[in-house]
Structure formats: structure tokens, C-alpha cells
Amino acid sequence: AMGKLQSKISFHTSKYRADDPVEETGPVQAVQQHGPMHTNAVTCVAALKPDLCVSGGRDKSVAVRSWRSGAVLWRFIGHEREVTKVTCALDSNRIFSASRDKTVMMWELHGTPGPSQHFPGHDLVVTGLAVSPDGSQLCTGSRDNTVCKWDTETGECLGRATISRNLVTHLCWVPGEPYIIQTSEDKTVRVWDSRGLQVAHTFPPKQHIQTCCDVSQDGRYCLSTSSGSAGEGGEATLWDLRQTRSRVREYKGHFQTTTSCVFLPRGPALAPSIATSSCDSTVKVWDRDTGGRG
């Protein structure tokens, strides 16, 4: 029986190999590569407008690099353990990093070398990080089942909410709204009202751990991704954030855990698209409205 199972897994895995030519849609283009930003594994990355990218690593550092030149322009060192999440304020001058050392730090691109603000208060690794659209507030989440709200200028904790078994995996702020989307290991996606730090809505639980979330720029939809293995689970789910607040569509095709998702910028002649990445070594691009793969 074990031999049959291994054979079945091997057969299906071949369909999802990164070098599988079946899903290629055009000629392979050269990818510009640069020297390493970190001395160990890169654990997270975020876009820093207009042409910078910020990353966090297992080497405990946060680095900012130019998309164009490849040069590392800033490197911030202060965490005691690996960096788990990074995000940026819309003004592009402040970076926030979360770490396994249970803290969050704020860094300023044109400020002092050290962190300009600390946000200690969680009891376990910080796994969620989201900044309000105006940059005045920060929301953090942790495996300690807690979500916290902070004043980014003073570092003061403005609120703290704990829900049993709510092991936070990701947070994102709804553009132009006081709401925060949160995924959890308890298989649910929650919508928080930041004003009172209360749960405004909880979507129906999924069958697997929810690993990541993202919100469309118009604030109408959110995405969440599921853990999975051997072809079970691993889907991304599109949710309606308007009055219906229901599941709209699922995107199925990853063979293992889907680790992240993002709404892609929409070109003038392109259908709305999303991208997902997975432990099956693939990144897939989907038509948001039909669920078809591009």
C-alpha cells in the first residue's frame, strides 16, 4: 500500500514541477540576478515604492535594495532572532519588522541607524504586521493568540485582544478603511475593526490552516491561502468584503501548502489577476474572476 501511495504522489508531483514545460506560455526570459542581500535564508519581502524592495532574513537583519541597480542601500540590525515579517508605511520612509524575538521595530530610511521605535508586548513570535493607510497605527499579531494595536509615533499599545486558539499567521489593512484582515491556524479568516479592536466579521472556517491574506486595492475583496499536502488543500480563496461577506471563488491547482497570495496591479487591457506561491515550487497567476490559470 505504501508503495502505491508513493507511486501516486510521484506521478502527481511531476505535473507541478517548476521546470515542467506543459504550463509554459512563452519563451523563457533572462532574470537579472544580484548578490545576496542576506547571509542566510530570506524569510519575507515587501515592495517599497517607488523602486525599492525591503526584505527580512534569518540573519536577523532588514535590508533595502534598489530594484534597478541591485545595490543594498540600507541595512538595519537590531533584532535578536530571525525577522518573520516586514511591511512599509505608504509614505515609503518607514519600515516595520517583526521577529521571533517577540518584538516589532520601526526603522526610518533617512533617520538614525538604529530603530526609531520599539513595540514589545507579545509573548511569542510575531507573525502578523499591518500599517494603517495614514501610517499612524500599527497592528501586530502573534502565535500567542493576541492581536495588538500601536501608536507608531509614541510606541504606546492602544489595544490588545486575545482569542483562544487564534494563532495569527498574517495581517493586512484594508485600503482606506479602519478594517484589518487576519488569517489564523484555527482555519478562519477574521475582519477586525481597528477602532475598538473587535472582530467585525468571521468568515466560515476552511478545512485547512489559513497561511496568508491580501486585500484588493479597491477594498472589495480579500484573498486567503490554505495549507495542504499531496493535492489536498492548498487552495486560495476569494472573499467578498462588502455586505454579502461570502466566499466568491476558489483557486485550486497547487499540490502543497500555498504560502502567499497577492492581487496583481491591473493594466489597462488586462483582466484582474492574482498570484499565489506554494511549497510545490511553483508560482501561479490566476484570472481573478474566472479562476482560470494564466
N, C-alpha and C positions, 0 to 999 in steps of 0.2 A: 504493500500500500504506500509506504514511504517513497519507494522508487517511482511509482506512478505519479505521486504528488510532485516530486522533484522534476519529473519529466514535464508535467503540465505547467509548472512555474517557469521552467526553462523555455518552453515553447512560447508562452505568452510574453515573457520578458523580451524576446527577440523583436517583438513588434514595437517596443518602446525604447530601443537603444538609441542613444544620442546620434550615432552615425548611420542610422537606418535611412537609406535613400528613398524609401517609399513616400515619406512625407515632405521631401524637399520640393520647394516651389520655384526654385530658380538657381542660378549659378552661385556657388559659394564665394562670398566676398572676403577679402583680407580684413582682419580685425587689427586695429592698431593696439599694440601692447606696450606697456611701460614697466619700469622696475617696480618691485613690491612696495606697497605702502606700509606694510606691517611686517614684523619679524616672525609672526605666527599666523594662525588662521584668522581670516576676516569674518566677523560674526554678523555685521549689519552695515547697511549703506543707505544713504538718503541723498536726494538731489538738493543742491544749494544754489538757488538762482543767482545770477543768470547762467553761469557757465562753470560752476564748481560742484564737486561731489564730496560728501563727508562720509567717513567710514569709521567703524569701531572694530577693535580686534582683541584676540586672546592675549596679546601683548600688553593689555591694559591701557592702550593709547587711543586717542581720537585724532584722525588725520584729515586734512582738507587738501584736495588736489584739483588742479585745473583740468577740465575735460579736454581742452585743446592742446596745451603744451605737455601735459602729463606730469608737470612739476608739483611736488608736495610743497604747498605754500605755508601751511601751519601744521604743527603737531602739538597736541595738548596731552600732558601727562599728569595724572593726579589720582586716578582710581587705583585701588589696591588689588582688584581682581579684574577678570576679563569684562570688557564692555559688551552689553547684551543688546542695547537699542540706542539709536541716535535719531534725532529729529531736529528741525530747524524752525525758527520763527520766520514769518513771512517777510520781515524786513531784511532777512538774509545776513544779519550781523551777529545773531546769537545762535549758538548751538547747544543742544541739551543731550546729555549722555547718561544712560542707565547702566548699572553694573551688578555683577554678582557680589560686590561688596555691600549691597543693600542700599546704596545711595544713588542720588542723581546729582549731576553737576551742570552748571551753565557756564559756557565759555563765550568770550567776545572776540571776534576776529581782529579788531583793532584795539584791544584792551591789554591788560597785563597778561603775562604768560600763564599764570595760574587761573583756576576757576574764579569767576566773578560772583558765583552764588552756589551754595550747597543746599540740598534738600534731603536731609536724613530723616528717617521715620519709619521705614519698613523693616520687618523682622526677617525677611528672606529676600532672595534675588529679585530685583526689579525687572519686570518683563513687559511692561506697557508704558508708553510715553506719548503724550499728545499735548500740543500747544494750542491755545485759543487763537482764533484768527487775528485778534488785535495784539497778541503777544503778551497780554497782561497776566494770564493764568496758565498754569501747567497742571496737567492731570497725569498721575502715575498709578500703575497697578503692579501687583506682586503675586508671587506664589503664596504669600501669607493670607490670601483671600481678601485683601484690602485694596480699595481704590482711594487715593488721596488727591486733594486739590490744593494748589500752592499759589501764592503771590510771587510772580517771577522777580519783582523788584526787591522785595524785603526778605524773601525766603520763608515767610510765615505760612504755616499749614492752615488753610481756610476751611477744611472739612475732611472728614475721614469716614468711610463706610465699609463695613465688613459683612460679607455674605458667606455662610458656610459652604465649603467645597468650591468656592469661586476662585480657582487657580487661574489668574489672569494670564493670557497668552499674548494679547495685543490690544492697543487702544488707537483710535483715530478720531479727530474732531470733525464734526460736520461743518463744511464751509458756510460762514455767515449765520450760523445757528449756535445756541447755547447747549447743543447736544453732543454727546460722546458715544461712539460705538465701541463695544468691548467684546472680545471673544474669550472663551474660557475652556479649561479642561473638563468642565462639567457638561460639555456638549451644547452649550447655549450661547446665543448672541444677545447682548443686552444693550439697550439705549438708555444712557444716563442723562438726566437733566443737571447740568453743571451748577445751576443757580442754587439748588438745595442739596446737591449731590445725592439725588434719589433716583431709583430706577423708574424711568418713564414707560418703558415697554420691554418685554422679554419675548423674543421670537420662539416658536415651537422648537423644542430640543431636537438636535440631529442625532444620528446614530453613532457618530464618532466625535472625538475631541476636535474643537474648532481652534485652528492654529494661527489664523491671521485675518485681518479685515482691512477694507479700504472703502472710501466714500467717493461717489462721483462729484465732479466739480459743481454741478447744479444742486447738489444735496438731495436728489430724488431717490437715489439707490445706494445700497451698500452691498459689498461682497464679503463672503467669509469662505474659508477653506477648511477642509477636513483631513484628519489623519486617515491612514488606510494602509493596507498591505495585500499583496497577492491579488490585486484587482478589486478588492473590496474597499469601499470608501474612497477617499482621495478626491472627492468632487469639490468643485467650487459652487457656491450658491448665491444667487442674486436675490436681494430682499428689497421690498418697496418701503421706503421711509415715509411715505405720505399717509393719508388717513386709513387706507386699507391695511397697511403694515403686514403684508403677507409675502410668502415665498413666490417669486416670479418664475425662476428658471434655475436649472442645474446644468453644470458643465462637467460632463463625465468623459474620461479618457486617460487620466493618469493612473499608473499602475501601483504607485506607492503614495505615501503621505504628500499632500500638496502643502507646501511650506509658506507660500506667499502669493499675493494677488495684487493687481493694480489696474485701475481704469486708465487706459491709454489716451493721450491727447488726441482729439478728433480733428482730422484735416478737413478741408472744405469739400472734398469729394469722397470721403471715406465713411463707411458705416461705423457707428460706435463700437469700439473693441475693448477687450480686456486681455490681460496676460496673466498666466499662472506659472509657477515653478514648482518642481516636485523632486522628491528623493529618487525618482526613477531616472534622473539625469536629463530631464527634458524641460524646456520652457515652451508652453503652448499659447498661441494667440487665438482668441475666440471672437466671433461676431456676437456682440452683447445681446442683440435682440432675437437671434435665431438659435444661438448655441452652437453654430457650425464653426469648425476649426479653419483658420486661415492658413 
